């Protein structure tokens, strides 16, 4: 497991790469794997349910408002990118560190 999260900033938002783990036993942020934030959700990947659950886990885990976060890429893939506005990459890194310290 690497701790080097590959965040991109497109000028207006931070692009957060995520590895989705659907059908998990718990909803949680599970660390950083291969440069991506690993997020586990209990929902199965059908009809967008897992994507909605992922959004909620990331929003709650990183203490974001719903209006700040959207799925940017990977609607049907396990590797996704979420777009997060009104935050700098440094602030997002800190929120991720805080979330991982709480869960671990």
Secondary structure, DSSP 8 states (H G I E B T S, - for coil): -------EE-SSEEEEEEEEE-S-SS-EEEEEETTEEEEE-SS-SSTTHHHHHHHHHHHHHTT--GGGEEEEE-TTSSEEEEEEES--HHHHHHHHHHHHHHH-
